[in-house]
Amino acid sequence: MKHAEHDTEESDPVGGADRQWECEVAWPDDGGDRESICESFRLLQIDTGCDSPKDLPVGNEKWYSRNVLRKQRHWEKIVTAKKKKRKQEKERRKAKHAEDKGAAHQHSKRVLKAITKERLLAAKEAAPWLCVDLSMTSHMTKKEISRLAAQIRRLYGSNKKAGKPFWICLTGFVAGSPISEECFRMNDGFSNYLMDTTPESYLDLFPLETIVYLTPDSENALQDIDPHRVYVLGGLVDESIQKKLTLQKAQEHSLQTARLPIAEYMVKNANVKNYHSETLAINQVFDVLSTYYETQSWPEALKAGVPPGKGYVLQETAL
Ligand SMILES: C[S@@+](CC[C@H](N)C(=O)[O-])C[C@H]1O[C@@H](n2cnc3c(N)ncnc32)[C@H](O)[C@@H]1O
């Protein structure tokens, strides 16, 4: 190094100034810049026209160091500006990357939405229909109606994700009724749900022989799901269980009824509370139906929909 040839600042003002540059300039991180700036400093020294301190005119040392300091400041400014520009460039690249990623995400979300819509609309033509009978809400408290609205949201969410969706229809859904108000109030985007809602009864919409009313009190275990049939769930949340309400309703109209085959594939678990119930919430029943429709396996379907709290486990032989 050139300044290593000079011993002290007093004996060599050029070397002293050189050391000062090295101390005061904020060096950028990469060695390339440091090299080029060193080179520039060397050139600056040559510009002074003084090869050695002996050549300096007496009394001009002050002028000389002022000049060097001015150039030093100039270079410091350049280095700072360069650093700032590089930082801005880095931030710009980062923002662009995030923007591109966001656009790709948006795109795939849009595509996914379109695929879901297509699958659900296709289900309307070819898949089994699942009606939720909302004509019994007068039997329910305000709290139960809110819970039913939440179960409808979960049921719809499961159907949207299902490999083989059903077509869902809310019957007895009267505008301004407590259940309709709760559905709109509690379920985001409810008006855009891809399903039918009608104030009419399933009894007036479908031939009676195609209807299967699902009720936990039926004598018949559901064997299979037929895409040409309409399955009806009772829109009920009965905390104080109103036994046989839907069974009686179905029998009044001579409808076919069925229960989930829980007794055929599951056994009572000796649980802490010793509580056992085959009555599920509508979204849980739907999870069983939907899994069965996709897998054709009752053990798998029951495992997916019957929560452990109901006190049932799959029979060893069904595993
Ligand atoms: C909370 S349950 C209401 C039970 C009520 N006691 C009744 O009379 O239906 C809500 C609905 O889910 C369906 N459900 C619940 N558990 C079922 C089961 N094990 N088998 C068939 N359907 C069931 C029925 O459609 C039922 O009306």
The ligand as a MOL file (V3000), in Angstrom:
LIG
                    3D

  0  0  0     0  0            999 V3000
M  V30 BEGIN CTAB
M  V30 COUNTS 27 29 0 0 0
M  V30 BEGIN ATOM
M  V30 1 C -80.3170 -33.1060 15.9840 0
M  V30 2 S -81.1150 -34.1960 14.9340 0 CHG=1
M  V30 3 C -82.7420 -34.0380 15.4690 0
M  V30 4 C -83.2820 -35.2680 16.1040 0
M  V30 5 C -84.7470 -35.1660 16.3730 0
M  V30 6 N -85.0940 -35.7860 17.6220 0
M  V30 7 C -85.5820 -35.7770 15.2770 0
M  V30 8 O -86.7380 -36.1090 15.5770 0
M  V30 9 O -85.1050 -35.8650 14.1240 0 CHG=-1
M  V30 10 C -81.1420 -33.3540 13.4000 0
M  V30 11 C -81.3960 -34.2140 12.2050 0
M  V30 12 O -80.2300 -34.9210 11.8370 0
M  V30 13 C -80.5720 -36.1510 11.2640 0
M  V30 14 N -79.9610 -37.2170 12.0710 0
M  V30 15 C -79.3160 -37.0910 13.2530 0
M  V30 16 N -78.8320 -38.2650 13.6550 0
M  V30 17 C -79.1810 -39.1760 12.7190 0
M  V30 18 C -78.9850 -40.5750 12.5700 0
M  V30 19 N -78.3110 -41.2770 13.4630 0
M  V30 20 N -79.4660 -41.1680 11.4860 0
M  V30 21 C -80.1590 -40.4760 10.5580 0
M  V30 22 N -80.3650 -39.1590 10.6400 0
M  V30 23 C -79.8930 -38.5080 11.7090 0
M  V30 24 C -82.0500 -36.2250 11.2310 0
M  V30 25 O -82.5070 -35.8280 9.9910 0
M  V30 26 C -82.4280 -35.2650 12.3100 0
M  V30 27 O -83.7180 -34.7670 12.1150 0
M  V30 END ATOM
M  V30 BEGIN BOND
M  V30 1 1 1 2
M  V30 2 1 2 3
M  V30 3 1 2 10
M  V30 4 1 3 4
M  V30 5 1 4 5
M  V30 6 1 5 6
M  V30 7 1 5 7
M  V30 8 2 7 8
M  V30 9 1 7 9
M  V30 10 1 10 11
M  V30 11 1 11 12
M  V30 12 1 11 26
M  V30 13 1 12 13
M  V30 14 1 13 14
M  V30 15 1 13 24
M  V30 16 1 14 15
M  V30 17 1 14 23
M  V30 18 2 15 16
M  V30 19 1 16 17
M  V30 20 1 17 18
M  V30 21 2 17 23
M  V30 22 1 18 19
M  V30 23 2 18 20
M  V30 24 1 20 21
M  V30 25 2 21 22
M  V30 26 1 22 23
M  V30 27 1 24 25
M  V30 28 1 24 26
M  V30 29 1 26 27
M  V30 END BOND
M  V30 END CTAB
M  END
